[in-house]
Amino acid sequence: MSTSWPDSAVMMTLSAIAYSSDINGQLQNTSYATAGDWSVVWGPYDDAYGNLCYVAKSASTGNYALAIRGSETSVSLDTLYNWFYNLSVATQTAWPYLPAQPQAMLSYGSYVQASNLTTATWNGQTLGDYLTKTIPSTATVTVTGHSLGGNLATVLGSWISYQRGPSGSTPDPNTQVYTYAAPSAGNSAFATGFNARFPNSYRYWNSLDAIPHAWETLLELEWIYSGIGIPTPSWAKDTIDGLEIALAASEVYYNSVYTQPNGAGTELTGSASSSSTTFIAEVAYQHQCNIYLGLLGAPLIQTIVTPELSMVEAVSSPYKGSYLPRPVLDKARPGPVAVPPGTVVPVARSSRFGAGY
């Protein structure tokens, strides 16, 4: 990786560049933390879910990075609501790629979307084959992503390591994971297995960003901006409460609680926007890639707006805009969670956050 900037700044820059319509051009910019040292070797690929990924290689080290962009280019509280249902957060499924943790589970949607990316094809080769067969096993591969891209980075990182890393539960020094502003993908067993497998993994989050609170500390959104004088409006609290009830019912059903990997992660102390005065404007402001780059002390990206259809392979995909067939890695879908009438949030979950109903 770069010798001029810390790895955290380089990986956040690669993650931010994934939002650009000119990834190759952005990578050539020597003023960024990436310093013009990285070039695309696979992709970019934009899939039917709106996720995008590319693989870049460092000329100075020979190491590789898989950067993943989530489907959202703008964020509001609606984003969490949409993710909850589009990612099937209330439906969990086993994740067999952390063998030391047989109880590891993911949201069904994270499983499907990560699995779909492994079968994405660019220049006649799938991403999965490129990562596990073309890249030398001795090379370091870092998986990185911002927001939903960070969620998928934890999932794909464990799959990549299972395919190319040491057997069993031995820590993998050649696979690293850097996430920024990521919602959690899996349960406590997934987090435990992930932490043991990846001693070189890092989770960064802005103290004023709402998205990393999904799903483990969701209720904290009800007072997230109290310290900067912005109350959470009642309609937002109603949305949060509704999601919390559905989430708690699911976790009781599966006996499986969503947990962020990397423990408390690395908290970046955010500051209030000088222009926004509303809850929803602050949510959008705090989640931006350039806010994270600024908190890391790294140069800001000049342009990170991505058109809906920016990549040739996305336009040519017959599945664009439709739900893809179940991917190769996916197993049979578990049954949907039936929330019994009158279900309330269990006291055990509410009490973790100092709130109840």
Helices and strands as residue ranges (DSSP letters): H 7-17, H 23-27, E 38-46, E 52-58, E 64-69, H 77-86, E 92-94, E 105-107, H 108-118, E 121-122, E 125-126, H 127-129, I 130-134, E 141-146, H 148-164, E 175-180, H 188-197, E 201-206, G 211-213, G 218-222, G 226-228, H 234-254, E 266-268, H 279-286, H 289-295, H 312-316, H 347-351
